[in-house]
């Protein structure tokens, strides 16, 4: 990477955002220094990936981001040019664009002591849009709106992540093994835990740094390499989206049941097993239940997913029998624009083609991406929490209300309904159980164990995830 870009000949524009943080300046600055912070701070509505990152935030550190625009992409090369760790007084660091979408970019992060033992996060960006004077005149308003959305999100995530870790500050940091660490939830959970000072290793189909290989299809797992972990989070499984052929259903069932049993038996065989195993499950456990309020105490429903979920949870019995605390995280619809149900709906709704599915009266139990991560962290750290745990927001909504709220957030109409017959013809059994089934699921165990949701209302959650500030 080349040297830092020189000061521009034209006066740059300045954007500044400040927010209080609920922890000391030293604790807040340490969070920024840990691996994981960068991933957590990427806005979910932007198609951005970290291509490389070397040196953390210290002077001389380098970062390369890959930004996609439709089918095209541009790389953003950034160099850290200043760093000060002031101990109890926080610190600062600065990165500048070497090559990328802006004509000039300089971003200085400040963490300073605040009142009542807290701290203040202050970001100052000096920038110039591309395109010379015309670009400045035309692009200023657009750039300011994008920066406001981005830094509102970054500050909210920073404050909430710090608060979550601070709540368990007296507990030892964990050595955590995660299967499915590259998935929608796993990527964010890995970054979140690393930001809190925990050590993270992926249980993966390939070997490598911070990875342990396994082959759940072939029943192979290196049991001896599983020793020394305090906690395991099992998220891996065949995606349920797509038409359910008999072969697809076999993969869905086997990836969950065989994989969970293989892992549970291996952990149970260890001389010193981990203290906790958190296994993914799903609200499909309850089947199609109409308007019935459902809690963790509700009996299972009927259908393929309900059967799979029951077998999935039972597959962890060897770990339970070995004295490992087992939590079954029954996920609802996890909202994230970079994948899952919301990611698939966005192109349709942005084009004005969205509408209710079937009659729209079925209950959709959803949870925001960061609350899905927060619930898993809470389950890891809360020693008296075990068994099934519904990972859904308190604000369950109907499909019709979900559709209308998403359309309003995007400022698009929602006037193209999808009839039940069309769902059945297009998706078959998958459409009936995922799109038309009704499950009004309550997060009773989470709330009862003291978890505080970041987003309880759908409108606020969608606006945060989609970067809508106005």
Buried (B, 14 or more C-beta within 10 A) or exposed (E): BEEBBEEEEEEBBEBEBBBEBBBBBBBBBBBBBBBBBBBBBBBBBBBBBEEEBEEBBEEEBBBBBBBEEEEEEEEBBBBBBBBEBBEEBBBBBBBBBBBBEBBBBBBBBBBBBBEEEBBBBBBBBBBBBEEEEEBBEEBBEEBEEBBBBBBBBBBBBBBBBBBBBBBBEEEEEBBBBBBBBBBBBBBBBBBBBBBBBBBBBBBBBEEEEEBBBBEBEEEEBEBEBBEEBBBBBBBBBBEBEEEBEEEBBEBBBBBBBBBBBBBBBBBBEBEEBBBBBBBBBBBBBBBBBEEBEBBBEBEBBEBBBBBBBBBBBBBBBBBBEBEBBBBBBBBBBBBBBBBBBBBEBBEBBBEBBBBBBBEBEBBBBBBBBBBBBBBBBBBBBBEEBBEBBBBBBBBBBBBBBBBBBBBBBBEBEBEBBBEBEEBBEEBEBBBBBBBBBBBBBBBBBBEEBEBBBBBBBBBBBBBBBBBBEE
